[in-house]
Amino acid sequence: MTEREKRLRKIRWLRKLYRDAKNADLVQEQNGEGTNIDINNKMAKELEKLYDNPFDDQNLVEMQDGEFDQEVDGLIEWCEDLDYEQYTKNWHEIATSNKPELPATTI
């Protein structure tokens, strides 16, 4: 197996992991916690139309080995760090019109 074939195989595996996790999240979000639905191929293809998979980037195939590993590690780290609850909490804090905190005056 050539290096290119190994890389393509790794990209397909990463794409599948991302797709399966994203599809499960979408189904759970739609049907509520604790819902266990078997996602068939047709349903998976329809769900995939709702989002972009970062591992579909064709540039991943052409990158140098070190650059490829760094990009994949960055994408995985980014995916692991996604926290919707924290994001919305932060967004609500930033987006609201709270009274500004004035600096203490020094005399």
BALOSE-928194 format. One record per residue: residue number from 1; residue in three letters; x, y, z of N, C-alpha, C in turn. Coordinates in steps of 0.02 Angstrom, whole numbers, plus 50000, padded with zeros to 5 digits. Layout:
N
NUM	Ala	X	Y	Z	X	Y	Z	X	Y	Z
...
//
This chain:
107
1	Met	50043	49942	50000	50000	50000	50000	50046	50062	50000
2	Thr	50032	50109	49955	50072	50170	49950	50053	50219	50006
3	Glu	50096	50268	50016	50082	50320	50066	50017	50357	50050
4	Arg	50007	50371	49985	49945	50405	49964	49884	50364	49981
5	Glu	49887	50299	49969	49831	50254	49985	49819	50252	50060
6	Lys	49872	50252	50099	49865	50252	50172	49831	50317	50195
7	Arg	49853	50373	50165	49823	50437	50183	49749	50439	50164
8	Leu	49732	50417	50105	49662	50416	50083	49620	50372	50129
9	Arg	49649	50316	50150	49614	50272	50196	49602	50305	50264
10	Lys	49653	50341	50288	49646	50377	50352	49594	50432	50346
11	Ile	49594	50468	50290	49545	50522	50280	49474	50493	50277
12	Arg	49465	50437	50243	49398	50405	50241	49376	50385	50311
13	Trp	49422	50359	50351	49406	50338	50419	49387	50399	50461
14	Leu	49426	50453	50456	49410	50514	50494	49344	50544	50472
15	Arg	49331	50544	50406	49268	50569	50379	49209	50529	50407
16	Lys	49217	50463	50410	49164	50420	50436	49153	50433	50511
17	Leu	49206	50439	50550	49199	50453	50621	49161	50518	50632
18	Tyr	49181	50570	50596	49148	50635	50602	49075	50629	50582
19	Arg	49063	50597	50524	48994	50591	50499	48950	50553	50549
20	Asp	48974	50497	50575	48934	50457	50621	48918	50497	50684
21	Ala	48967	50532	50711	48956	50572	50772	48908	50629	50758
22	Lys	48916	50663	50702	48873	50719	50684	48802	50695	50672
23	Asn	48794	50641	50636	48727	50614	50623	48693	50594	50688
24	Ala	48729	50562	50733	48700	50542	50797	48679	50603	50837
25	Asp	48720	50656	50835	48702	50717	50870	48639	50749	50841
26	Leu	48633	50749	50775	48574	50779	50742	48511	50740	50760
27	Val	48516	50674	50759	48458	50632	50776	48439	50642	50849
28	Gln	48488	50642	50892	48475	50651	50964	48445	50720	50977
29	Glu	48470	50771	50943	48445	50839	50951	48371	50843	50929
30	Gln	48355	50808	50876	48287	50810	50849	48238	50770	50891
31	Asn	48262	50713	50918	48217	50666	50952	48224	50665	51027
32	Gly	48269	50703	51054	48276	50706	51127	48329	50658	51154
33	Glu	48348	50672	51216	48399	50631	51250	48374	50559	51256
34	Gly	48421	50513	51254	48404	50443	51266	48374	50408	51206
35	Thr	48363	50444	51152	48335	50414	51092	48389	50373	51057
36	Asn	48372	50312	51040	48420	50269	51007	48391	50247	50941
37	Ile	48410	50281	50887	48384	50266	50821	48440	50239	50778
38	Asp	48427	50186	50743	48476	50158	50697	48476	50200	50633
39	Ile	48532	50229	50616	48537	50271	50557	48558	50228	50498
40	Asn	48513	50222	50448	48530	50182	50389	48568	50226	50339
41	Asn	48593	50196	50286	48634	50232	50237	48596	50290	50204
42	Lys	48533	50279	50187	48494	50331	50155	48484	50390	50202
43	Met	48469	50376	50265	48460	50429	50314	48527	50466	50325
44	Ala	48582	50429	50328	48648	50460	50338	48663	50508	50281
45	Lys	48649	50488	50219	48662	50532	50162	48619	50595	50165
46	Glu	48558	50589	50187	48515	50648	50194	48540	50694	50250
47	Leu	48561	50665	50305	48587	50705	50360	48650	50742	50339
48	Glu	48692	50709	50300	48755	50739	50278	48744	50803	50236
49	Lys	48687	50810	50207	48672	50870	50168	48663	50931	50213
50	Leu	48656	50920	50278	48643	50975	50325	48706	51008	50352
51	Tyr	48764	50979	50338	48826	51007	50367	48885	50991	50321
52	Asp	48939	51027	50333	49002	51014	50297	49046	50971	50341
53	Asn	49078	50923	50311	49125	50880	50347	49195	50907	50334
54	Pro	49231	50929	50386	49297	50958	50375	49347	50909	50344
55	Phe	49332	50845	50348	49378	50795	50320	49363	50782	50246
56	Asp	49316	50819	50216	49304	50815	50145	49352	50860	50105
57	Asp	49392	50899	50139	49437	50946	50107	49488	50908	50064
58	Gln	49486	50918	49999	49531	50884	49953	49604	50904	49963
59	Asn	49616	50962	49993	49685	50984	50006	49721	50936	50054
60	Leu	49684	50900	50095	49714	50853	50142	49755	50800	50105
61	Val	49733	50781	50046	49767	50729	50007	49835	50753	49983
62	Glu	49840	50817	49964	49901	50843	49933	49952	50872	49981
63	Met	49936	50877	50046	49982	50907	50094	50043	50863	50107
64	Gln	50097	50895	50128	50156	50858	50151	50138	50821	50215
65	Asp	50175	50768	50231	50159	50726	50288	50152	50766	50353
66	Gly	50202	50807	50369	50200	50845	50431	50142	50893	50433
67	Glu	50130	50926	50377	50075	50974	50372	50008	50937	50378
68	Phe	50003	50879	50347	49942	50839	50351	49927	50818	50423
69	Asp	49978	50791	50457	49969	50770	50526	49948	50828	50570
70	Gln	49979	50885	50560	49963	50945	50600	49892	50968	50586
71	Glu	49871	50967	50523	49803	50988	50505	49751	50940	50535
72	Val	49763	50876	50529	49716	50826	50556	49713	50831	50632
73	Asp	49771	50838	50665	49771	50846	50737	49733	50908	50758
74	Gly	49741	50962	50720	49705	51025	50734	49630	51016	50726
75	Leu	49609	50981	50674	49538	50969	50663	49508	50926	50719
76	Ile	49545	50875	50739	49521	50831	50793	49516	50870	50858
77	Glu	49567	50909	50873	49566	50950	50934	49508	50999	50933
78	Trp	49497	51030	50875	49442	51078	50868	49375	51043	50880
79	Cys	49367	50983	50851	49304	50946	50860	49293	50928	50933
80	Glu	49347	50907	50968	49341	50888	51038	49325	50947	51082
81	Asp	49348	51006	51062	49338	51066	51103	49271	51099	51092
82	Leu	49233	51076	51044	49167	51106	51032	49122	51092	51092
83	Asp	49095	51145	51119	49050	51139	51176	48993	51189	51165
84	Tyr	48939	51164	51139	48883	51208	51122	48856	51245	51182
85	Glu	48852	51212	51239	48825	51244	51299	48869	51304	51318
86	Gln	48935	51295	51318	48980	51349	51335	48976	51405	51283
87	Tyr	48970	51386	51220	48965	51435	51166	48903	51479	51176
88	Thr	48846	51448	51189	48785	51488	51196	48786	51529	51259
89	Lys	48815	51502	51312	48821	51541	51374	48863	51603	51362
90	Asn	48920	51594	51330	48964	51650	51314	48929	51699	51267
91	Trp	48894	51673	51218	48861	51716	51170	48807	51758	51204
92	His	48769	51728	51249	48716	51765	51284	48746	51819	51329
93	Glu	48804	51805	51358	48836	51855	51400	48861	51914	51358
94	Ile	48888	51899	51301	48915	51952	51257	48858	51991	51224
95	Ala	48806	51956	51204	48753	51987	51164	48702	52027	51205
96	Thr	48702	52021	51270	48653	52057	51310	48678	52127	51327
97	Ser	48632	52169	51345	48649	52239	51361	48653	52247	51437
98	Asn	48704	52220	51465	48714	52229	51537	48739	52300	51550
99	Lys	48730	52322	51611	48757	52386	51630	48834	52382	51628
100	Pro	48865	52430	51598	48938	52425	51595	48968	52436	51665
101	Glu	49022	52403	51677	49057	52412	51740	49105	52470	51730
102	Leu	49093	52523	51768	49135	52582	51763	49197	52572	51806
103	Pro	49253	52595	51782	49313	52589	51823	49308	52633	51885
104	Ala	49339	52609	51938	49339	52647	52000	49377	52714	51989
105	Thr	49350	52766	52016	49383	52831	52008	49435	52839	52063
106	Thr	49490	52865	52044	49543	52879	52093	49548	52953	52105
107	Ile	49553	52971	52166	49556	53041	52184	49626	53059	52206
//
